[in-house]
Amino acid sequence: MENKQEEISTNGIIYGITIVKQGEKKIVYTNYNTKTCHFLRSSDLQEIYRFTHLQLKRPWGLTSDREGNVYIAGRASGNVLQVSSDGILIRVLLSGLG
């Protein structure tokens, strides 16, 4: 099996990274400085979605579930956002933390 290594230019600080295995595999990472969450196609590392939201400040933690949803924790905003695997906000799960 071939071991392929690629470099991703992030132009910022990454604090969370996860793999979404539902449907087409995606690599998702957060950029702390730009307050964004980036969805990359794992086959070629091309960005396919970029998520940002007024209620998300300093995204820190990141995970995903079996359905492909991504959960983003905002460190400065004290909340957790649930985002679909195609980069659309489903709901704000928790707020007022911290």
Legacy VTK file of the C-alpha trace (Angstrom):
# vtk DataFile Version 3.0
C-alpha trace
ASCII
DATASET POLYDATA
POINTS 98 float
0.000 0.000 0.000
1.333 3.424 -0.966
1.836 5.962 1.816
0.980 9.379 0.373
1.804 12.560 2.267
0.429 15.968 1.324
0.896 19.416 2.816
-2.108 21.641 3.468
-1.557 25.398 3.551
-3.731 26.762 6.361
-2.542 30.377 6.763
-3.310 30.270 10.468
-3.348 28.143 13.577
-5.124 24.773 13.561
-6.678 23.621 16.829
-8.984 20.855 15.657
-8.947 18.212 12.939
-11.257 15.273 12.238
-12.136 12.829 9.452
-15.757 12.564 8.257
-16.301 9.026 6.973
-19.958 9.341 5.929
-20.288 9.398 2.106
-17.216 10.877 0.473
-14.420 11.061 3.056
-13.568 14.564 4.181
-10.861 16.073 6.340
-12.144 18.933 8.465
-10.013 21.418 10.373
-10.585 24.658 12.254
-8.580 27.836 11.834
-8.380 29.670 15.155
-7.333 33.022 13.671
-9.880 33.276 10.854
-12.742 31.714 12.894
-13.431 29.234 10.109
-13.901 25.511 9.649
-12.588 24.011 6.385
-13.916 20.857 4.728
-11.424 19.172 2.368
-12.021 16.260 0.014
-9.654 13.579 1.332
-8.834 12.213 -2.130
-7.124 15.398 -3.369
-7.179 17.769 -0.334
-9.184 20.396 -2.231
-11.392 22.635 -0.106
-15.054 21.965 -0.860
-16.748 23.940 1.953
-15.768 26.710 4.336
-17.966 27.236 7.384
-18.142 30.388 9.470
-20.845 31.749 11.750
-21.376 34.941 13.752
-21.776 32.875 16.924
-18.483 30.993 16.400
-15.414 32.669 17.875
-11.995 31.033 18.108
-12.961 27.477 17.026
-10.964 25.074 19.155
-12.317 21.529 19.469
-13.671 19.437 16.628
-15.192 15.979 16.255
-17.644 14.113 14.015
-20.276 11.396 14.409
-21.332 8.340 12.371
-23.900 10.363 10.434
-21.193 12.743 9.188
-22.149 15.706 11.379
-19.298 17.856 12.641
-19.274 19.448 16.117
-17.243 22.622 16.531
-16.441 24.093 19.950
-15.915 27.847 20.045
-13.434 28.709 22.775
-14.106 32.475 22.926
-17.822 32.133 22.134
-18.373 29.372 24.720
-20.579 27.249 22.469
-20.798 24.075 20.395
-22.207 24.144 16.866
-23.510 21.119 14.967
-22.723 21.341 11.247
-23.740 18.910 8.508
-21.118 17.091 6.419
-21.809 19.579 3.622
-20.924 22.588 5.796
-24.403 23.811 6.782
-25.302 24.807 10.360
-27.825 22.393 11.866
-28.067 24.042 15.276
-26.219 25.591 18.181
-26.120 22.723 20.697
-24.661 24.516 23.694
-24.141 28.173 24.449
-23.073 30.301 27.384
-20.198 28.009 28.352
-17.126 29.526 29.887
LINES 1 99
98 0 1 2 3 4 5 6 7 8 9 10 11 12 13 14 15 16 17 18 19 20 21 22 23 24 25 26 27 28 29 30 31 32 33 34 35 36 37 38 39 40 41 42 43 44 45 46 47 48 49 50 51 52 53 54 55 56 57 58 59 60 61 62 63 64 65 66 67 68 69 70 71 72 73 74 75 76 77 78 79 80 81 82 83 84 85 86 87 88 89 90 91 92 93 94 95 96 97
